[in-house]
Amino acid sequence: MPDHDHPDRTQTRAILEALEDSSPATIAQLATALDTHPVTVERRCRGLQRDGDIRQCTGGVYTLVETDGDRQAALADASVDRHTPSNPAD
């Protein structure tokens, strides 16, 4: 049996990559970027939302869900920024 990637997984991965590049995005924007029918994109987005990978925000836009690792990295970055003087004369 050939070891080809399932089309559903390929489309799901493409949606995640598109959101990584330009989040938030609407179904129409994702469909245009992926050259896929909006109904297909909407179905995949519902599945990704159900799995906790993305979330739908106000206005019908989708964005990636921030993971604990993302939050910790953001907090670490914010901590470094706070302790780094913005003025070289400081």
C-alpha positions as CSV (number, residue, x, y, z in Angstrom):
1,M,0.0,0.0,0.0
2,P,1.5,3.4,-0.9
3,D,2.5,5.7,1.9
4,H,0.7,8.9,0.6
5,D,-0.4,11.6,2.9
6,H,-4.1,11.8,3.3
7,P,-5.7,14.9,1.6
8,D,-7.5,15.8,4.9
9,R,-4.2,16.0,6.8
10,T,-2.5,17.9,3.9
11,Q,-5.3,20.5,4.0
12,T,-5.3,20.7,7.8
13,R,-1.6,21.3,7.8
14,A,-1.9,23.9,5.1
15,I,-4.5,25.8,7.2
16,L,-2.3,25.7,10.3
17,E,0.6,27.0,8.2
18,A,-1.5,29.8,6.7
19,L,-2.6,30.8,10.1
20,E,0.9,30.8,11.4
21,D,1.9,33.2,8.6
22,S,-1.1,35.5,8.7
23,S,-3.3,35.1,11.8
24,P,-6.1,36.0,12.3
25,A,-7.8,35.1,9.0
26,T,-11.4,34.5,7.8
27,I,-12.6,31.4,6.1
28,A,-12.7,33.4,2.8
29,Q,-9.1,34.6,3.3
30,L,-7.9,31.0,4.0
31,A,-9.8,29.6,1.1
32,T,-8.3,32.1,-1.3
33,A,-4.7,31.6,0.1
34,L,-5.1,27.8,-0.2
35,D,-7.1,27.8,-3.4
36,T,-9.7,25.6,-1.7
37,H,-13.4,25.9,-1.5
38,P,-14.6,27.8,1.5
39,V,-16.9,25.0,2.7
40,T,-13.9,22.7,2.8
41,V,-11.9,25.2,4.8
42,E,-14.7,25.8,7.2
43,R,-15.1,22.1,7.8
44,R,-11.4,21.7,8.5
45,C,-11.4,24.7,10.8
46,R,-14.3,23.3,12.8
47,G,-12.2,20.1,13.3
48,L,-9.1,22.1,14.2
49,Q,-11.2,24.1,16.7
50,R,-12.7,20.9,18.2
51,D,-9.1,19.6,18.6
52,G,-8.0,22.7,20.3
53,D,-5.5,23.8,17.6
54,I,-7.3,27.0,16.6
55,R,-10.0,29.2,17.9
56,Q,-12.7,31.4,16.3
57,C,-12.5,35.0,17.5
58,T,-15.0,37.9,17.3
59,G,-15.9,38.7,13.7
60,G,-15.5,35.1,12.5
61,V,-11.7,35.1,12.2
62,Y,-9.6,32.2,13.2
63,T,-6.3,32.2,15.0
64,L,-3.9,29.7,16.4
65,V,-4.4,28.6,20.0
66,E,-1.5,29.8,22.2
67,T,0.1,26.8,23.8
68,D,1.7,26.8,27.3
69,G,5.1,26.8,25.6
70,D,4.1,29.9,23.6
71,R,2.9,31.6,26.7
72,Q,6.1,30.8,28.6
73,A,8.3,32.1,25.8
74,A,6.2,35.3,25.5
75,L,6.5,35.8,29.3
76,A,10.3,35.3,29.1
77,D,10.6,37.7,26.2
78,A,8.5,40.3,28.1
79,S,10.7,39.8,31.2
80,V,13.9,40.4,29.2
81,D,12.4,43.5,27.5
82,R,11.4,44.9,30.9
83,H,14.9,44.6,32.2
84,T,16.7,45.8,29.1
85,P,17.2,49.6,29.2
86,S,15.5,51.3,26.2
87,N,17.9,54.3,26.5
88,P,21.6,53.5,26.1
89,A,22.3,56.4,28.6
90,D,20.4,54.5,31.4
